[in-house]
Amino acid sequence: MGPWLLIAAAAAPQAAETAVAATPPPAASAERGVTVYPPGFFAEAQPTSAYDMVIRLPGFTFDKGAAVRGLAGAAGNVIIDGQPPVSKNDALDEILKRIPVGSVERIELIRGGAPGIDMDGRSVLANVVRRQVAGFKAAAAPTTNLIYDGRVLHSFRGEAQWRWPGGRSAELSQVYGKGPNEELGDGVRTRFSANGALRFRSNVDVDSGGQRIYTIGAFETPALGGRVRLNGAYQLNPSFVELYDRFVGGGKEYEYDRIDREQIETGLRFSRPLTASMNLEAIALRQMNTTDTTVHFEAPGLVRDFRLDRETTETVGRITLKRRQSPRLSLEASVEGALNKLDSETELKVSGRPIVVPAANVQIEEKRGELAARANWRATDTLALEAAVRQEQSTVTSRGDVVLEKTLRFTKPRLAATWSPDPTSQVRLRLEREVGQLNFDDFVATSNVASTGTLSAGNPDLTPQQAWVFEAAAERRFWGSGALVLTVRHFELSDVVDRVPVLGPTGAILADAPGNIGSGVKDEYTLSLTLPLDRLGVRGAQFRGYATRRRTRVVDPLTGLKREISVTRPAEVRDGSQNGPVSWEAHFTQDLPAIRTVWGADVIGAFRERTFRLNEIETRKVSATVLLFAEYKAASDLTLRVEAQAMNQRNARRIREVYVGPRSRGVLDYTDVRNLEWGGSLFFRVRKTFG
């Protein structure tokens, strides 16, 4: 849904009248490569939650994690009290927004690894360390979003945290919100023949939106000589898109999409010391997700109806032993097991006539296990080394339209080194074999067949994509809170998951579907800058930005020619250049403590992504978007925030190059361009805290 419900989570800031001292420099930890940022470092920014603090860490780019099955690889790059949250449906940014700033003892920025911390394949992690202070805190935040097309959408968020003597605590959060889809506005559509002649032009009118109805809770208490944390979440996400496409000169197309999602999740974490140097941690998680998708499409002389009902369940558990062998050496071993299931039913009708969809009705079961061992050694005061290995085995079975059973085994080693020649410089190196997880979304058909007529089927017979990753990063910190980081990554890919043709019994091509298309390469170059502007004459201001240049290459299974990998952002240009464009973000904030206000601007750069299907190439282009904001602290327990979202009118283009038959024949039929403009919105939030 995008940033339509930007709600800070909890607040317990100092009184605004308190004089603010100069920003204190971060402190070096006893562990080399760990920089400690106390709350005072963020004081001038008047943060209300741990999230507000994390996004201002120098040289750090927040990542809330990936939506994958299992626990390994799912967590983002922020941990809490040394551990990742035991949750998936409850997003990491939402969890951080529920931690009041008054509950944060410090934030540790871990570069390259630290004893007892599982970096989960990342070079940099942020660790939010909470204060263990008894008390009660709560917050209520109503919001209003004034959409450019005249709609007025309201939301509300309420939450509370209790902490009692003896180490018990509880959390409860309730969210009810409505919002739009910022990539679906109004605009025009044109279709051109292969020779450039105009076939038709139309005016597009889109109405879209959705809801978030969440109830989330957690309880933590000492038990059995250790600590137990229980958490649960119930989430509803209904959404819709209604599109009128009126042709100039008469006639129209109509499309109505509706997706209803229901998610239920429960999690448990138990940890306790076994000896003075050894700790035990056990994690269990269960989630159930149901998604009902219906699409109705009408055009002159044509009606298409698509329906997809899918239910997925995941049950996963992990046991980890951590041992501090010496002040310089820590060891870790773990075992993880998971059971994942998918039950999907797909139906497609064209003008009332059923159409056969490959892999329409399938029941998938995946049993997966993983053994892992890791060692973190502080070889010298300036050099840290990490070695790890994971052994994964999974058995996938399918029933229904596709009957199969296969067993997959992967060994995933990791070597990492961190060299810190002085307190302000660091070099990080990593060599690792990464193995992606099978994505259940690839096992079922997609709904775009209703509007485009292009049948994109599912494929349960997939092998996870693998990659040998070579990474090098150099970081230089300066001016107290400034940082410059350059990261280079090279991926040697195998079993790349992209689009492949689906063949019928006679060898005829029926559709396309996800599939493994062989080896490939990916290169990434990322530059990150955090620049305090005080020394440049702008008091209390900070600039944060990053830019990534990405290049991918794979052999197209249809044409035999090299191209980029589908749905890789940013996509490459189509002029034969080997260099892809740059994706970037820029953020400016200025703290004005004299008037108890923080203001700033966020600019998200344009992006492109491209999908190569059987008989078409689809390209999505979304223009840069600008957001201006100001937040005023009316009192120590009351903040007012206003945002001008997408004030530059965000443009989203969908370009479909459709061929006669497979693309390999090279006969272009037409190019269809849909150009939509999102006019922006004005967002207001009032936040009142208690306790």
Buried (B, 14 or more C-beta within 10 A) or exposed (E): BBBBBBBBBBBBBBEBEEEBEEBBEBEBBEBBBBBBBBBBBBBBBBBBBBBBBBBBBBBBBBBBBEEBBBBBBBBBBBBBEBBBBBBBBBBBBBBBBBBBBBBBBBBBBBBBBBBBBBBBBBBBBBBBBBEEEEEEBBBBBBBBBBBBEEEEBEBBBBBBBBBEEEEBBBBBBBBBBBBBBBBBBBBBBBBBEBEEEEEBEBBBBBBBBBBBBBBBBBBBBEEEEBBBBBBBBBBBBBBBBBBBBBBEEEEBBBBBBBBBBBBBBBBBBBBBEEEEEEBBBBBBBBBBBBBBBBBBBBBEEEBBBBBBBBBBBBBBBBBBBBBBBEEBBBBBBBEBBBBBBBBBBBBBBBEEEEBEBBBBBBBBBBBBEBEBBBBBBBEEEBBBBBBBBBBBEBEBBBBBBBEEEEEBEBEBEBEBBBBBEEEBBBBBBBEBBBBBBBBBBBBBBBBBBBBBBBBBBBBBBBBBBBBBBBBBBBBBBBBBBBBBBBBEBBBBBBBBBBBBBBEEEEEEBBBBBBBBBEEBBBBBBBBBBBBBBBEEEEEBBBBBBBBBBBBBBBBBBBBEEEBBBBBBBBBBEEEEEEEBBBBBBBBBBBBBBEEBBBBBBBBBBBBBBBBBBBBBBBBBBBBBBBBBBBBBBEEBBEBBBBBBBBBBBBBBBBBBBBBEEBBBEEEBBBBBBBBBBBBBBBBEBBBBBEB
